[in-house]
Amino acid sequence: MRILKMASVATFALLTLNSCTNNGGDSLEAKKNKLEKLRSERDKTDIEIKNLEQEIAQKDTSAAGNEAIKLVSVEPVKVEDFKHYIDLQAKVDAENISYISPRGMAGQVKAIYVKQGQKVNKGQLLLKLDDAIVSQQVTAARQQLQGIKTQLSYAQNIYERQKNLWNKGIGTEVQLLSAKTNVESLEDQLRAANEQVKVAVAQANTSNVYSDVSGVADIVNIKVGEIFSGMTAAGPQIKIVNNSNLKVVASVPENYTSKIKAGAPVIINIPDLDKTFNSTISFIGQSIDPSKRGFTAEAKIPSGQSLKPDQSAVLKIMDYSASNAVIIPVNIVQSDETGKYVFAMETINGKQVAKKKPVKLGEVYGNSAEILEGLSGGEKLITEGYQNLYDGQVVSDKV
């Protein structure tokens, strides 16, 4: 009996605990919903209070007479040309940068004829690679050619003799045709040997490494006895740079594909030199780089001793322009439930008041915004003290 009572007590306790847990969970969710509802009601109430305050201030003449006049600053709305740019990080590059490599196989360096920083001309000899094997091949090819020439001379002599005998009725036709065939076969061999000599000489010439462009030897990272292949894990072994033809290169995000065209005006800034250039887009890449998700854009810049490849630059590409556009500072544009608006100062019934002006924005660049609707130019725009103004509030220019 005692055991039964204890079991009943335990069961009652568990039921009570579950009931409390469930009630607590329901209560927490209810409180969250109630809090959200109250916040929504508060926001709605705040808007109604603000609207009522503005209406009362406009209609209550006794209050208007006693209200403090708010000091503001005004500027006339400007009408001028508006330009929008895409600002991109870029770098200076050279059209004529050559990474020198051997024309044939990599080889051991026997002599170096250039130093880092030295000016070089196109076609100038830079390196001499080991040519012992190819020189032997040239010698062998020439010896073979000489041997064939000797055999051909002998065969031609035999053919002429056989031909003379045949004309005198001596000998057989088979002997004559055999001598003639021997001459023709050696002539074919001679032509092939001549080509072999040309190939061997060309291979021998690949041991000479020449410059592909005129410029300055920016990198000479090779020593006598080392293997010259042109490029190693450490980078190029010889790099020739010509700074007479420079350009700025940038990667343009792919979402601007339809906006950027060749010939578009650009502004190029070199921050380290504090220099600015005006140019146009000279090249647009025709494919999207999968790693950068962009395409290449290039613009030429004038050469100068202070400009160097890989120098940082800022490329500003103009993608939109409008003449005689209404321009205002973008920071004074405010928003409410009806859209964008600004305040202008107008004189009504002999008083200067703030007038709410709904506006439609166009493009925005830097601190300026293009206004498509709502302003026509010349309005006295409130540029300071516009915060917390209401339509019709009495104001005064600080000036």
C-alpha positions in Angstrom: 0.0 0.0 0.0 2.8 2.4 0.9 4.5 1.6 -2.4 1.3 2.4 -4.3 1.0 5.8 -2.5 4.6 6.7 -3.4 4.0 5.8 -7.0 0.9 8.0 -7.1 2.9 10.9 -5.6 5.6 10.5 -8.2 3.2 10.4 -11.0 1.4 13.5 -9.7 4.7 15.4 -9.5 5.7 14.5 -13.1 2.3 15.6 -14.4 2.6 18.9 -12.5 6.2 19.5 -13.9 5.0 18.8 -17.5 2.1 21.1 -17.0 4.3 23.9 -15.7 6.8 23.4 -18.6 4.0 23.6 -21.2 2.5 26.6 -19.6 5.9 28.3 -19.4 6.5 27.7 -23.1 3.1 29.0 -24.2 3.5 32.0 -22.0 7.0 32.9 -23.5 5.7 32.6 -27.1 2.7 34.8 -26.1 4.9 37.4 -24.6 7.0 37.5 -27.7 4.0 38.0 -29.9 2.6 40.7 -27.6 6.0 42.5 -27.6 6.0 42.5 -31.4 2.4 43.8 -31.6 3.2 46.6 -29.1 6.3 47.6 -31.1 4.2 47.8 -34.3 1.5 49.8 -32.6 4.2 52.1 -31.1 5.7 52.8 -34.6 2.3 53.6 -36.0 1.5 55.8 -33.0 4.8 57.7 -33.4 4.0 58.5 -37.1 0.5 59.7 -36.1 1.9 61.9 -33.3 4.4 63.5 -35.7 1.7 64.1 -38.4 -0.6 65.6 -35.7 2.2 67.9 -34.4 2.9 69.2 -37.9 -0.8 69.8 -38.6 -1.3 71.6 -35.2 1.8 73.7 -35.8 0.5 74.8 -39.2 -3.1 75.6 -38.1 -2.5 76.9 -34.5 -1.6 80.5 -35.2 -1.0 81.2 -31.6 1.6 78.5 -31.4 3.2 79.6 -34.7 3.6 83.1 -33.3 5.5 81.8 -30.3 7.5 79.0 -32.0 11.3 79.3 -32.3 12.5 80.0 -35.8 14.9 77.3 -36.9 18.1 78.4 -38.4 19.1 76.6 -41.6 21.6 77.0 -44.4 20.5 77.2 -48.0 22.1 76.8 -51.4 20.6 77.3 -54.9 19.8 74.1 -56.8 22.4 73.7 -59.5 21.8 72.8 -63.1 25.0 71.4 -64.7 26.4 68.5 -66.6 26.4 65.2 -64.6 28.8 62.4 -65.1 28.8 58.9 -63.5 32.0 56.8 -63.2 32.8 53.3 -62.3 35.8 53.4 -60.0 38.2 50.5 -60.3 41.6 49.4 -58.9 44.1 49.1 -61.8 47.8 48.8 -62.5 50.2 50.3 -65.0 51.5 47.9 -67.7 53.7 48.2 -70.7 52.8 47.0 -74.2 56.4 45.8 -74.9 57.4 43.6 -72.0 59.5 40.6 -73.2 60.3 37.5 -71.1 63.3 36.1 -72.9 63.5 32.4 -73.6 65.7 30.1 -75.7 64.5 29.4 -79.2 65.3 25.8 -78.9 65.9 23.6 -75.9 67.2 24.9 -72.5 70.9 24.9 -72.3 73.9 25.7 -70.2 75.1 29.3 -70.3 78.6 29.8 -71.7 78.6 33.6 -71.9 76.4 36.6 -70.8 76.4 39.8 -72.8 73.9 41.9 -70.8 73.7 43.4 -67.3 70.6 44.4 -65.2 69.6 47.9 -66.0 71.4 48.0 -69.3 69.6 49.4 -72.4 69.3 46.8 -75.2 68.1 46.9 -78.8 65.9 44.5 -80.6 68.0 41.6 -82.0 70.9 42.3 -79.6 72.8 39.1 -78.5 72.1 38.5 -74.8 73.4 35.0 -74.0 75.5 32.3 -75.6 74.5 28.7 -74.7 76.5 25.5 -74.9 76.6 24.5 -78.6 79.1 21.7 -78.6 76.7 19.0 -79.7 74.9 21.0 -82.3 78.3 22.2 -83.7 79.3 18.6 -84.1 76.0 17.9 -85.9 76.8 20.8 -88.3 80.3 19.5 -89.0 78.9 16.0 -89.6 76.2 17.3 -91.9 78.7 19.3 -93.9 81.1 16.3 -94.2 78.2 14.1 -95.4 77.3 16.8 -98.0 80.9 17.0 -99.2 81.0 13.1 -99.6 77.8 13.1 -101.6 79.2 15.9 -103.8 82.3 13.8 -104.5 80.2 10.7 -105.3 78.0 12.8 -107.6 80.9 14.2 -109.5 82.3 10.7 -110.1 78.8 9.4 -111.1 78.4 12.2 -113.6 81.8 11.5 -115.1 80.8 7.8 -115.5 77.5 8.8 -117.1 79.1 11.1 -119.6 81.6 8.4 -120.6 78.9 5.8 -120.9 76.8 8.2 -123.0 79.7 8.9 -125.4 80.3 5.2 -125.8 76.6 4.6 -126.5 76.6 7.3 -129.2 79.5 5.4 -130.8 77.5 2.2 -130.7 79.5 0.7 -127.8 77.9 -0.7 -124.7 74.4 -1.5 -123.8 71.3 0.6 -123.0 71.1 -0.9 -119.6 74.6 0.4 -118.7 73.6 3.9 -119.9 70.3 3.9 -117.9 72.1 2.5 -114.8 74.7 5.4 -114.9 71.9 8.0 -115.4 69.8 6.6 -112.5 72.9 6.7 -110.3 73.4 10.4 -111.0 69.8 11.2 -110.4 69.8 9.3 -107.1 72.9 11.2 -105.9 71.4 14.5 -106.9 68.4 13.7 -104.7 70.8 12.8 -101.9 72.7 16.1 -102.4 69.5 18.1 -102.0 68.5 16.3 -98.8 72.1 16.8 -97.4 71.8 20.5 -98.1 68.6 20.7 -96.1 70.2 18.7 -93.3 73.0 21.2 -93.2 70.5 24.1 -93.0 68.6 22.4 -90.2 71.9 21.8 -88.3 73.0 25.4 -88.7 69.6 26.6 -87.5 69.8 24.4 -84.5 73.3 25.7 -83.8 72.0 29.3 -84.0 69.5 28.6 -81.2 72.4 28.6 -78.8 72.4 32.4 -79.4 69.7 34.2 -77.3 68.6 37.6 -78.7 66.3 40.3 -77.4 62.9 40.4 -78.9 62.3 44.1 -78.1 64.2 47.3 -77.4 64.2 48.5 -73.8 65.9 48.0 -70.5 67.0 44.7 -69.0 64.8 44.9 -65.9 65.7 41.4 -64.7 68.9 39.4 -65.4 68.8 36.5 -63.1 71.2 34.0 -64.7 74.9 33.2 -64.3 77.5 31.4 -66.4 77.2 27.6 -66.0 73.5 27.7 -65.0 70.8 26.2 -67.2 68.8 28.9 -69.1 65.2 27.9 -69.8 63.6 31.4 -69.7 61.3 30.9 -66.7 61.8 29.2 -63.3 59.9 28.9 -60.1 61.5 32.1 -59.0 60.3 34.0 -62.0 61.7 35.1 -65.4 65.5 34.8 -65.9 65.7 37.8 -68.2 63.0 40.5 -68.6 63.2 43.4 -71.0 60.8 46.3 -70.4 60.0 49.2 -72.8 58.2 52.0 -71.1 57.6 54.1 -74.2 54.2 52.5 -74.7 52.3 52.3 -71.4 48.7 51.4 -70.5 46.5 50.9 -67.5 44.8 47.6 -67.0 41.8 46.8 -64.8 39.4 44.0 -64.2 35.8 45.2 -64.7 33.0 43.2 -62.8 30.9 41.2 -65.2 27.7 43.1 -64.3 29.0 46.1 -66.2 29.3 44.1 -69.4 26.6 46.0 -71.2 27.7 49.4 -69.9 31.4 49.5 -70.8 32.3 50.1 -74.5 35.6 50.7 -76.3 36.2 54.5 -76.6 34.4 55.3 -73.3 36.1 58.3 -71.6 38.2 57.5 -68.5 40.1 59.4 -65.8 43.3 57.7 -64.7 44.8 58.6 -61.3 48.3 57.4 -60.1 48.0 58.0 -56.3 51.7 57.5 -55.5 52.7 60.2 -58.1 49.6 62.4 -57.6 49.1 62.5 -61.4 45.9 62.4 -63.3 45.4 61.6 -67.0 42.4 61.7 -69.4 42.1 58.9 -71.8 39.7 56.4 -73.4 39.1 52.7 -73.3 41.4 51.2 -76.0 40.6 47.5 -75.4 37.7 45.4 -73.9 38.2 41.8 -73.2 35.9 39.4 -74.9 35.7 36.8 -72.2 35.0 36.6 -68.4 37.8 35.6 -66.1 36.3 32.7 -64.1 38.5 33.5 -61.0 37.8 37.2 -60.9 34.4 37.2 -62.5 35.3 40.1 -64.6 36.7 41.2 -68.0 39.8 43.2 -68.9 39.7 46.8 -69.8 42.7 48.8 -71.0 43.4 52.5 -71.5 46.6 54.1 -72.9 48.6 56.7 -70.9 51.6 58.8 -71.9 55.0 57.5 -71.0 57.2 59.1 -68.4 60.3 58.3 -66.4 58.2 58.2 -63.1 55.7 55.7 -64.5 56.6 52.1 -64.2 54.8 48.7 -64.9 52.8 47.2 -62.0 52.4 50.7 -60.4 49.0 51.1 -58.7 46.4 53.2 -60.4 42.7 54.1 -60.2 40.7 53.8 -63.4 37.4 55.8 -63.5 35.3 54.7 -66.5 32.4 57.1 -67.4 29.3 54.9 -68.0 26.6 57.7 -67.9 26.4 61.4 -68.6 23.6 64.0 -68.7 23.7 67.6 -69.8 21.8 70.3 -67.9 21.0 68.0 -65.1 19.6 69.1 -61.7 22.3 68.2 -59.2 22.0 68.3 -55.4 24.1 66.9 -52.5 23.1 63.3 -51.9 23.3 63.6 -48.1 20.3 65.9 -47.8 17.9 63.4 -49.4 15.5 61.9 -46.8 13.0 59.1 -47.0 9.5 58.5 -45.5 6.7 56.1 -46.3 5.9 58.0 -49.5 9.4 58.1 -50.9 12.4 60.4 -51.3 12.2 64.1 -50.5 14.2 67.3 -49.7 13.4 70.6 -48.0 13.5 74.0 -49.8 13.0 77.4 -48.3 10.1 79.4 -49.6 8.4 82.6 -48.7 4.7 82.1 -47.9 2.5 84.9 -46.4 5.6 86.9 -45.7 7.3 84.1 -43.8 10.2 81.9 -44.8 9.1 78.3 -44.3 10.5 74.9 -45.1 8.7 73.3 -48.0 8.8 69.5 -48.5 9.7 68.6 -52.0 9.2 65.0 -53.2 11.9 64.0 -55.6 12.9 61.2 -58.0 16.5 60.3 -57.9 18.6 59.3 -61.0 22.2 58.3 -60.8 24.4 59.0 -57.8 28.2 59.5 -57.9 30.4 60.7 -55.1 28.5 63.4 -53.1 26.2 64.4 -55.9 22.8 63.0 -56.9 20.9 63.6 -60.2 17.3 64.7 -59.7 14.9 63.5 -62.4 11.7 64.9 -61.0 10.7 67.4 -58.2 13.2 70.2 -58.7 13.9 72.3 -61.8 16.9 74.4 -60.6 17.2 77.7 -58.7 15.2 76.5 -55.6 16.7 77.5 -52.3 17.7 74.1 -51.0 18.1 73.6 -47.3 21.5 71.9 -46.9 22.0 72.4 -43.1 19.4 72.0 -40.3 17.1 69.9 -42.5 16.9 67.2 -39.9 13.6 67.0 -38.0 12.0 69.8 -40.2 8.3 69.6 -41.1 6.5 71.0 -44.0 5.6 74.6 -43.3 8.0 75.1 -40.4 9.2 78.7 -40.0 13.0 78.9 -40.8 15.6 81.5 -41.3 18.8 81.5 -43.3 22.0 81.6 -41.1 23.7 84.0 -43.5 
